[in-house]
Amino acid sequence: MHSTPSLNLSPNDLTAKLHRSQSAPQLTPDGKLCHFLSVEGLNKDILTQIIHKAGGYLLPNGQIQNSTELDGCTVMNLFFENSTRTRTTFEVAEKRLGANVLNLDIAKSSTSKGESLADTLWNLQAMTADMFVVRHYSSGAMHFMAQKVCPSVAVINAGDGQHAHPTQAMLDMLTIHREAKKPFDELSVAIIGDVKHSRVARSDICALQTLGVKDLRVVAPKTLLPKGIERYGVSVFDDMDKGIAGVDVLIGLRIQNERIGSPLLPSTAEYFKMYGITDKRLKLADKDAIVMHPGPMNRGVEIASDVADGVQSVILKQVNNGIAVRMAVMAMAMEGQRSLRN
């Protein structure tokens, strides 16, 4: 019986393999960001640059500083999946950078009439698009766009299938950097919930490891854990109390409604009883622990209201930080594209 080669790779080897395969389309020959497709493939220096640049847009009073870095650029938002929070924060970020913003109505676009994705993108590129912000239901769609279809247009991944949500991961990293009491390499972080179907979890795990987090835990019922996740250097817990003991950061994940009542998740009440982030459970974590959630939250399912609205919650700060991070990655990618044209 032959074993699958990837199963014999150590966590470090797996990470290196991911970085090699994902880095090429995202970076210019001199290492600048020209697309933002996934956290995989980006080294600690690039992630740190994003965090620091995003922090530079945040004023002491919590407001966000405008910039002219995308002045004269046309940014097209192409959301092939429904989104409110991500699409809105991207649009706010684009306008704060001075961009001309166009939102494509996918339901009325030519793709709904049978036109291929590539033809749609080529037509939009011909309309002098400088950047596409894309959410798509197919994993890997943005890599296809950046490599095969429109490499000279900056492509920003706003979420693809169950693969990646890199701007969410980076706004989480910015929030942890600003709100946690310890540096990344001293943190204990627990990601709680539907890890199996979460693109946020995948991107967060990669970003946290790249930034040096050594104690990274995933906490979930076995039915909501992907097979072989231990290979990626995380500790796995199906006991919530043990999984969050002493951690500095708790990241709750949304339970998708379609999972409820299925063999994966019998009921919301049972899930909340076993895995809900409650005030009682929060006391098991470090006294200075912060609580995060990518949203939208299901109160009373993933998290109790008194925790979501409590002093240790940084959930609303994540939303504000999301605008700054999206400004940062778009500005950096546009700078990289300009350097390729010169």
JORANOR-V96655 format. One record per residue. RES is the residue in three letters. PSI is psi as a letter, one per 20 degrees, with the letter a starting at -180 (NA if undefined). D_CENTER is the distance of its C-alpha to the mean C-alpha in whole Angstrom. Layout:
{{RES,PSI,D_CENTER} {RES,PSI,D_CENTER}}
This chain:
{{MET,p,38} {HIS,p,35} {SER,q,32} {THR,p,29} {PRO,g,28} {SER,h,25} {LEU,i,26} {ASN,i,28} {LEU,q,25} {SER,r,24} {PRO,h,21} {ASN,h,21} {ASP,h,23} {LEU,g,20} {THR,g,17} {ALA,g,20} {LYS,g,20} {LEU,g,16} {HIS,g,16} {ARG,g,20} {SER,h,19} {GLN,i,15} {SER,h,17} {ALA,g,19} {PRO,i,18} {GLN,i,16} {LEU,q,18} {THR,r,22} {PRO,h,25} {ASP,j,25} {GLY,j,21} {LYS,q,20} {LEU,p,17} {CYS,i,18} {HIS,r,15} {PHE,n,11} {LEU,h,10} {SER,r,8} {VAL,h,8} {GLU,p,11} {GLY,i,14} {LEU,p,13} {ASN,r,16} {LYS,h,16} {ASP,g,18} {ILE,g,15} {LEU,h,12} {THR,h,15} {GLN,g,16} {ILE,g,13} {ILE,g,13} {HIS,h,17} {LYS,g,17} {ALA,g,15} {GLY,h,17} {GLY,h,20} {TYR,i,19} {LEU,p,20} {LEU,q,23} {PRO,h,25} {ASN,j,25} {GLY,i,22} {GLN,r,22} {ILE,p,20} {GLN,p,23} {ASN,r,23} {SER,r,23} {THR,k,25} {GLU,h,23} {LEU,k,22} {ASP,p,26} {GLY,i,28} {CYS,q,24} {THR,o,24} {VAL,p,20} {MET,p,20} {ASN,o,17} {LEU,n,17} {PHE,o,16} {PHE,i,17} {GLU,q,16} {ASN,q,16} {SER,q,14} {THR,g,15} {ARG,g,13} {THR,g,10} {ARG,g,13} {THR,g,15} {THR,h,13} {PHE,g,13} {GLU,g,17} {VAL,g,18} {ALA,g,16} {GLU,g,18} {LYS,h,21} {ARG,h,21} {LEU,i,21} {GLY,j,24} {ALA,q,23} {ASN,p,25} {VAL,p,22} {LEU,p,23} {ASN,o,21} {LEU,p,22} {ASP,n,24} {ILE,h,23} {ALA,h,25} {LYS,j,28} {SER,r,27} {SER,i,29} {THR,h,26} {SER,i,27} {LYS,j,31} {GLY,i,30} {GLU,q,29} {SER,q,27} {LEU,g,23} {ALA,g,25} {ASP,h,28} {THR,g,26} {LEU,g,24} {TRP,h,27} {ASN,g,28} {LEU,h,26} {GLN,h,26} {ALA,i,30} {MET,k,29} {THR,k,28} {ALA,p,24} {ASP,h,23} {MET,p,19} {PHE,p,17} {VAL,o,14} {VAL,p,13} {ARG,p,12} {HIS,q,14} {TYR,i,15} {SER,p,16} {SER,p,14} {GLY,j,14} {ALA,h,16} {MET,h,14} {HIS,h,16} {PHE,g,19} {MET,g,19} {ALA,h,18} {GLN,g,21} {LYS,h,23} {VAL,g,23} {CYS,m,23} {PRO,h,22} {SER,j,24} {VAL,p,21} {ALA,p,18} {VAL,p,15} {ILE,p,12} {ASN,o,9} {ALA,j,8} {GLY,o,7} {ASP,o,10} {GLY,c,12} {GLN,j,11} {HIS,f,10} {ALA,q,6} {HIS,m,3} {PRO,h,4} {THR,h,5} {GLN,g,3} {ALA,g,3} {MET,h,6} {LEU,h,7} {ASP,g,8} {MET,g,9} {LEU,g,12} {THR,g,12} {ILE,g,14} {HIS,h,15} {ARG,h,17} {GLU,h,18} {ALA,q,19} {LYS,i,22} {LYS,q,22} {PRO,r,20} {PHE,g,17} {ASP,i,20} {GLU,j,22} {LEU,q,19} {SER,p,19} {VAL,p,16} {ALA,p,16} {ILE,p,13} {ILE,p,15} {GLY,b,16} {ASP,m,15} {VAL,h,13} {LYS,h,15} {HIS,j,13} {SER,o,10} {ARG,h,7} {VAL,g,5} {ALA,g,8} {ARG,g,8} {SER,h,5} {ASP,g,6} {ILE,g,10} {CYS,g,10} {ALA,g,9} {LEU,g,11} {GLN,g,14} {THR,h,14} {LEU,j,15} {GLY,j,17} {VAL,p,17} {LYS,h,19} {ASP,n,20} {LEU,p,16} {ARG,q,17} {VAL,p,16} {VAL,o,18} {ALA,q,19} {PRO,q,22} {LYS,h,23} {THR,i,23} {LEU,k,19} {LEU,p,18} {PRO,q,18} {LYS,p,21} {GLY,j,21} {ILE,h,18} {GLU,h,20} {ARG,i,21} {TYR,j,17} {GLY,k,19} {VAL,q,18} {SER,p,20} {VAL,p,21} {PHE,p,22} {ASP,j,24} {ASP,o,25} {MET,g,23} {ASP,g,26} {LYS,h,26} {GLY,h,22} {ILE,j,22} {ALA,o,25} {GLY,j,25} {VAL,q,21} {ASP,h,20} {VAL,p,16} {LEU,p,16} {ILE,o,12} {GLY,q,13} {LEU,q,12} {ARG,p,13} {ILE,o,16} {GLN,p,17} {ASN,h,20} {GLU,i,21} {ARG,h,21} {ILE,p,24} {GLY,i,27} {SER,r,26} {PRO,h,27} {LEU,h,24} {LEU,n,24} {PRO,g,28} {SER,q,27} {THR,h,25} {ALA,g,28} {GLU,g,28} {TYR,g,24} {PHE,h,24} {LYS,g,27} {MET,h,26} {TYR,j,22} {GLY,q,22} {ILE,o,21} {THR,r,24} {ASP,h,26} {LYS,g,29} {ARG,h,26} {LEU,h,24} {LYS,i,27} {LEU,h,27} {ALA,r,24} {ASP,q,25} {LYS,h,27} {ASP,j,24} {ALA,q,21} {ILE,q,18} {VAL,p,17} {MET,q,13} {HIS,p,12} {PRO,i,9} {GLY,r,12} {PRO,q,14} {MET,q,16} {ASN,n,19} {ARG,p,21} {GLY,j,24} {VAL,f,22} {GLU,h,19} {ILE,q,20} {ALA,q,23} {SER,h,24} {ASP,h,26} {VAL,g,23} {ALA,h,20} {ASP,j,23} {GLY,r,24} {VAL,h,24} {GLN,i,22} {SER,p,19} {VAL,k,16} {ILE,g,15} {LEU,h,16} {LYS,h,15} {GLN,g,12} {VAL,g,12} {ASN,g,15} {ASN,h,13} {GLY,h,10} {ILE,g,13} {ALA,g,14} {VAL,g,11} {ARG,h,11} {MET,g,14} {ALA,g,14} {VAL,h,12} {MET,g,15} {ALA,g,18} {MET,g,17} {ALA,h,17} {MET,h,20} {GLU,g,22} {GLY,g,21} {GLN,h,22} {ARG,h,25} {SER,h,26} {LEU,h,26} {ARG,h,29} {ASN,NA,31}}
